[in-house]
Amino acid sequence: MKINITGNKYIDAALALMLFSAAAHMAILFFLAIAWRDIYILNYFNILDVDLLIPYDFNNLASNAAALAVAVLIYIIILKTNKLS
């Protein structure tokens, strides 16, 4: 597998490790959400542990809607600014 993001193989390896770890983390959370029948596990703010910075209960419908909006906004920004050929 050839990964060339920065041109530095050590930084590229670290970025690939972070991407793999994030994907594994999301897969685990997805299966836990199904097993425990708790969709709030997939709340983007919970995944980022925002509650450690801002003391707020992120397990409600409004928070889920806001978390989804933030995640979609970040996705769109990345999509629009990424200049892949």
N, C-alpha and C positions, 0 to 999 in steps of 0.2 A: 504494500500500500504506500503510495506516494502522497504525502501531505506537504504542501508548500504554501504556507500562509505568510510568513514573515521573511523567509529566506534563511533563518537561523534554525538549524535542526533541533536545538535544545528548547528553544521557545515554542517551535511547532509541536514538539513532543509534549510539552506541558499543556498547550492549548488542546491538543487531541485528548489528553488525559482528562482535562476539565470537561470537554464535550462528552466523552464516554461516561464519566461519572454523573453528569447531569442527566444524560439519557437513562442510565440505570436507575437513578433516583426517581425520575418521573415514572418509569415503568413500575417500580415498587409501589409508589404512591397510587398509581392507577389501579393496580391489583388490590391494594388495601382498601381503596374507595369502593371497589366492587364487593370485596369480602365483608367489609364492615357496613356496607350500604350507607356510606357517609360521604356525600359529594363535597363537603366542606374541606376535606383533606386536599382537594385539588385547587383550593383557593390560592391564587398567585401570591397574595400577601402572606399567607401562612407558609408557603414554600420558601419565601425569602426571609422569614422570621422578622417581618416588619414590626411585630408586636414587641420585640426586644427594644426597639427604638421609640416606638409610639405606643404607650399603653392603651390598647383599644381591643375590644372583642371583635375579631374579624370573621366570626362564624355566624353571619346573618345574610339575608338575601341582598341587602344594599351593598354590603362589602363584596359579596360574590360578583355582583354586577360591576362594581367599580374595578375589582381585580381583573375581570375579563376585559373591560374597556382599556385598562392600562396595558395588559398583555398584548391586545390587538394593536394598540397604538405603537408600542415598542416594535412589534413585528412589522408594521407598515413603515415605520421610520427606517428600520434595518433594510427592508426590501427596497425602499426608494433610494437609500444612500449607498447600497452595495453595488459596485460597478464591475460585476462579473461579466465576462464576455460569453 
